[in-house]
Amino acid sequence: MQRTGMRVMYWPNEPAHLYPEGAQSGGRLAFDGMALDGTIAELSTYSFLRERARHASPDEFERAALEAVRAFAPDILFVQHLVGSGIEEAFWTTLRREVRKMTIVYHEDDPFDRFSKRIDRSTRAILPVADLVLLSGLGDLAALFAANGARNIGYMPSCFDEPRFARHDPTKALKQYDIVMIGSEGRRQRLKFAYLPGGRRRAKLATQLSNAFGSRFVLHGRGWAANPSARGAIPFASQEAAIQSGRISANWDHFDHIDYYFSDRLPISLAAGVPHVTTYHAGYDRLFGTCPGLYACASVKEAVDTCRWLLSRNDDALMEEGLGARTWAFAHLEAQLVFRNGLEQATRVHRPVQAA
């Protein structure tokens, strides 16, 4: 990406009660790197949830936030994941009116649908004023955001950041299991009998892998008390070590109907250097056509059979594919690359706005 000469204000979603563990380390690393190498002229990082917690009332926070944006006068305001933030539409319309030459970019990495996980009020509030909305999936997800006011939608996939998820040499990892699966069960919080989209298939995969492989299969995540392979939840940053303890890893996505979508578990798994069996989504042929070690399956049966086939291969072959997947992930899904591409999309939108 060429130097833009622009001022960028970055609003990472960082819950105050989880900071610093909940810091958006990938985004921070990427924007700090772009400021350091001159890709952007000046950077201001404004952790809006932490700032909101510091103020006595929502009104006081919004006045302070407006003043912070006015004072910095960014060319691009890059905002992440507003779900549950409580920031109202009036704030964004006031901001849009008072800083006219600023391009507003909204980045949403979470999936949504029309029924089980609806777009909330805080997210809807920014969509009509955003010049660009960057989503981690397309198809139904893009259509849903367009129906809620998004006018210009781009694609920015989930990613991994090297300091947290690529710290250990996969060739030196001790293999304790044949298959490692990480993920919550996926039942809805209020209706325990109902699942998130894809949740029943995830549960079916976990059950079938446990039945087929017994103690050679380990399952990490919440909600699996009835599964004999379950070992409970693990800290987010411990995923790399957990994945590397297996010969292969497996998962079934929630929101398995969204085109081009994957959660950060896919890039984390690839970066760990272990072959990964997962859900097929439309668009994967284009996204992962050159990626070794990734096996996208259209059904739970295919996923189980693919695990069986992979485990029939020798360790050297699996390691070679895993290392190939790791190299591919660094070239395509590392956070600094992904965020740089997101800013490049924002820059293309910004220039016509300024010329208008």
C-alpha positions in Angstrom: 0.0 0.0 0.0 1.3 3.4 -0.9 1.6 6.3 1.5 -1.7 8.1 1.8 -0.6 11.2 3.6 -3.9 11.0 5.5 -4.9 11.3 9.1 -6.6 8.2 10.5 -8.5 7.9 13.8 -9.0 4.3 14.9 -11.8 3.3 17.3 -11.1 -0.2 18.5 -13.7 -2.2 20.4 -12.0 -2.9 23.7 -14.4 -3.5 26.7 -13.0 -1.6 29.7 -13.4 -4.6 32.1 -11.4 -6.8 29.7 -8.6 -4.4 28.9 -5.7 -5.1 28.3 -6.5 -8.7 27.7 -9.4 -7.6 25.5 -7.3 -5.2 23.4 -7.7 -5.3 19.7 -4.0 -6.3 19.3 -4.2 -7.1 15.6 -5.8 -3.8 14.7 -3.5 -1.8 17.0 -0.4 -3.5 15.6 -1.6 -2.8 12.0 -2.4 0.8 12.5 0.7 1.5 14.6 2.7 -0.1 11.9 1.2 2.0 9.2 1.8 5.1 11.2 5.4 4.1 11.8 6.2 3.4 8.1 4.4 6.5 6.9 1.5 4.7 5.1 -0.7 7.1 7.1 0.5 10.6 8.1 -0.9 10.7 11.6 -2.8 8.2 13.8 -5.1 8.7 16.8 -6.3 5.6 18.6 -9.5 6.2 20.7 -10.7 3.2 22.7 -14.3 4.2 22.8 -15.6 1.6 25.3 -12.9 2.5 27.7 -13.6 6.2 27.2 -17.3 5.6 27.7 -16.6 3.8 31.0 -14.6 6.8 32.3 -17.5 9.3 31.9 -20.4 9.8 34.2 -23.1 9.6 31.6 -23.6 8.7 27.9 -24.2 12.4 27.1 -20.9 13.3 28.7 -19.1 10.6 26.8 -20.6 11.7 23.5 -19.6 15.3 24.0 -16.0 14.2 24.8 -16.0 11.9 21.8 -17.2 14.6 19.4 -14.6 16.9 20.7 -11.9 14.3 20.3 -12.8 13.8 16.6 -13.1 17.5 16.0 -9.7 18.2 17.5 -7.9 15.5 15.5 -9.9 16.2 12.3 -9.2 12.8 10.7 -9.5 12.1 7.0 -10.7 8.6 7.9 -12.5 7.5 11.0 -12.3 3.6 11.3 -14.8 2.3 13.8 -15.0 -1.4 15.0 -17.9 -3.4 16.3 -20.5 -1.2 18.0 -22.7 -3.9 19.3 -24.1 -3.0 22.7 -22.1 0.3 22.9 -25.3 2.4 23.4 -24.1 5.1 21.0 -27.2 6.6 19.4 -27.9 7.6 15.8 -27.9 11.3 16.8 -24.2 11.1 17.7 -23.3 9.9 14.2 -25.5 12.4 12.4 -24.0 15.2 14.4 -20.5 13.9 13.7 -21.3 13.6 10.0 -22.6 17.2 9.9 -19.7 18.8 11.8 -16.7 17.0 10.2 -17.9 16.9 6.6 -14.7 15.9 4.8 -14.2 12.8 7.0 -14.8 9.4 5.6 -16.5 7.1 8.1 -15.7 3.4 7.9 -17.5 0.8 10.0 -15.8 -2.6 10.4 -17.9 -5.5 11.6 -16.3 -8.9 12.1 -19.3 -10.6 13.7 -21.9 -12.5 11.7 -25.7 -11.8 12.0 -28.9 -13.0 10.7 -32.6 -12.0 10.7 -33.7 -14.1 13.6 -31.2 -15.6 16.0 -28.7 -12.8 16.1 -30.2 -9.6 14.9 -28.3 -6.4 14.1 -28.7 -4.3 17.3 -29.7 -0.6 17.6 -26.1 0.6 18.2 -24.9 -1.1 14.9 -27.9 0.2 12.9 -27.2 3.7 14.1 -23.9 4.1 12.2 -24.9 2.3 9.0 -26.7 5.1 7.2 -23.9 7.6 7.8 -21.0 5.2 7.0 -19.2 5.8 3.7 -17.9 2.2 3.8 -19.0 -0.9 5.8 -16.5 -3.7 5.9 -17.9 -7.2 6.7 -16.3 -10.6 7.3 -18.9 -12.3 5.1 -21.0 -11.5 2.0 -24.2 -13.0 0.5 -27.0 -13.0 3.1 -24.9 -11.0 5.6 -24.2 -8.2 3.0 -27.9 -8.2 2.1 -28.9 -7.9 5.7 -26.6 -4.9 6.3 -27.8 -3.2 3.1 -31.4 -3.7 4.3 -30.4 -1.9 7.6 -28.9 1.1 5.8 -25.4 0.2 4.7 -24.8 1.9 1.3 -21.3 0.7 0.3 -20.2 -2.7 1.5 -16.7 -4.2 1.3 -15.1 -7.4 2.4 -12.5 -7.7 5.2 -12.0 -11.3 6.5 -11.2 -12.4 10.0 -7.5 -12.7 10.7 -4.9 -13.6 13.3 -2.1 -11.6 14.8 1.4 -13.1 15.0 2.3 -12.1 18.6 -0.7 -14.0 20.1 -1.2 -16.9 17.6 2.0 -17.7 15.9 4.5 -17.8 18.7 5.5 -21.5 18.8 7.3 -23.7 16.3 4.8 -26.4 15.1 7.6 -28.8 14.4 8.4 -28.9 18.1 4.9 -29.4 19.5 4.1 -32.6 21.4 1.2 -34.4 19.7 -1.2 -35.6 22.4 -4.3 -36.1 20.3 -5.3 -37.0 16.8 -8.0 -34.3 16.5 -8.5 -31.0 18.4 -11.8 -29.1 18.1 -12.3 -25.7 19.7 -15.7 -23.9 19.9 -18.7 -23.4 22.1 -21.7 -25.6 21.7 -23.8 -22.8 20.3 -27.1 -22.9 22.0 -29.0 -19.6 22.2 -28.8 -17.9 25.6 -32.5 -17.5 26.3 -33.8 -20.5 24.4 -31.6 -23.4 25.5 -33.3 -25.8 23.2 -32.5 -23.7 20.1 -29.1 -23.3 18.4 -27.4 -20.6 16.5 -27.3 -21.2 12.8 -24.9 -24.2 12.2 -25.0 -25.0 15.9 -26.8 -28.4 15.4 -24.3 -29.4 12.8 -21.4 -28.4 15.1 -22.9 -30.5 17.9 -23.4 -33.4 15.5 -19.7 -33.2 14.4 -18.5 -33.1 18.0 -20.6 -36.1 18.9 -19.5 -38.1 15.9 -15.9 -37.3 16.4 -16.1 -38.3 20.0 -17.9 -41.5 19.2 -15.4 -42.4 16.4 -12.1 -41.4 18.0 -12.7 -41.5 21.8 -9.7 -40.3 23.8 -7.8 -39.5 20.6 -10.3 -36.6 20.2 -10.3 -33.5 22.5 -13.0 -30.9 22.6 -12.5 -27.4 24.0 -15.2 -24.8 24.6 -18.3 -24.0 26.7 -21.5 -26.1 26.8 -20.2 -29.6 26.1 -20.7 -31.1 29.5 -22.5 -34.1 28.0 -19.7 -34.9 25.6 -17.0 -37.3 27.1 -14.3 -35.6 25.0 -14.9 -32.2 26.5 -12.2 -30.5 28.5 -13.9 -27.1 29.1 -13.1 -23.7 27.9 -9.6 -22.4 27.3 -8.2 -18.9 27.3 -8.5 -17.2 23.9 -4.7 -16.8 23.6 -4.1 -20.5 24.3 -5.7 -21.7 21.1 -2.4 -22.1 19.2 -0.9 -24.4 21.8 -4.1 -26.4 22.0 -4.3 -26.8 18.2 -0.7 -27.8 18.0 -1.3 -30.7 20.5 -3.3 -32.5 17.7 -2.3 -34.1 14.4 -5.2 -32.2 12.8 -7.8 -29.7 13.9 -11.5 -29.6 13.1 -14.5 -27.3 13.4 -18.0 -26.6 12.1 -18.9 -22.9 11.7 -21.8 -21.1 13.3 -23.5 -19.1 10.5 -22.5 -21.8 8.0 -24.8 -20.3 5.4 -22.9 -17.0 5.0 -20.9 -16.7 1.8 -17.1 -16.0 2.1 -17.4 -16.1 5.9 -15.1 -17.6 8.5 -14.4 -16.7 12.1 -10.9 -16.0 13.4 -10.7 -19.7 14.4 -9.8 -20.6 10.8 -6.8 -18.2 10.4 -5.7 -19.1 14.0 -5.8 -22.8 13.1 -3.9 -22.4 9.8 -1.3 -20.2 11.5 -0.8 -22.9 14.1 0.6 -25.1 11.4 -1.8 -28.0 11.6 -4.2 -29.3 8.8 -7.7 -28.0 9.4 -11.1 -29.6 8.6 -13.9 -27.1 8.5 -17.2 -26.0 6.9 -17.5 -25.1 3.2 -19.0 -21.7 2.4 -19.6 -20.3 -1.1 -16.6 -18.3 -2.1 -14.0 -20.7 -0.5 -12.8 -21.9 -3.9 -11.7 -18.3 -4.7 -10.4 -17.6 -1.2 -8.5 -20.8 -0.5 -7.8 -22.3 -3.9 -4.0 -22.1 -3.3 -4.1 -22.9 0.5 -2.6 -26.3 1.4 -3.8 -28.1 4.5 -7.4 -26.7 4.5 -10.3 -29.1 3.9 -13.7 -27.5 3.5 -16.6 -29.9 3.8 -20.2 -29.5 2.7 -21.6 -32.0 5.3 -20.8 -33.3 8.7 -20.4 -36.8 7.2 -17.8 -35.4 4.8 -16.0 -33.7 7.6 -15.8 -37.0 9.7 -14.6 -38.9 6.6 -12.0 -36.3 5.8 -10.7 -36.6 9.4 -10.5 -40.4 9.0 -8.6 -40.0 5.7 -6.2 -37.4 7.0 -5.4 -39.6 10.0 -4.5 -42.5 7.7 -1.6 -40.4 6.4 1.8 -40.3 8.1 3.0 -37.5 10.4 5.5 -36.1 7.9 2.8 -35.6 5.3 0.5 -33.9 7.8 3.3 -31.7 9.1 4.2 -30.7 5.5 0.6 -29.6 4.8 0.4 -27.8 8.2 3.5 -25.8 7.5 2.2 -25.0 4.1 -1.0 -23.7 5.7 0.9 -21.6 8.1 3.0 -20.0 5.3 -0.2 -19.3 3.4 -1.9 -17.8 6.4 1.0 -15.4 7.0 0.8 -14.3 3.3 -3.0 -13.7 3.3 -4.6 -13.6 6.7 -2.1 -12.0 9.1 -3.7 -9.0 10.8 -1.3 -6.3 9.5 -2.0 -7.4 5.9 -5.8 -7.6 6.4 -6.1 -4.2 8.1 -3.9 -2.6 5.5 -6.2 -3.9 2.8 -9.2 -2.5 4.8 -7.6 0.9 4.9 -6.8 0.7 1.2 -10.5 0.1 0.5 -11.3 3.1 2.8 -8.8 5.3 0.9 -10.4 4.5 -2.4 -13.7 5.6 -1.0 -12.2 8.7 0.6 -10.7 10.1 -2.6 -14.0 10.4 -4.6 -15.7 11.9 -1.5 -13.1 14.6 -1.4 -13.4 15.2 -5.1 -17.2 15.6 -5.0 
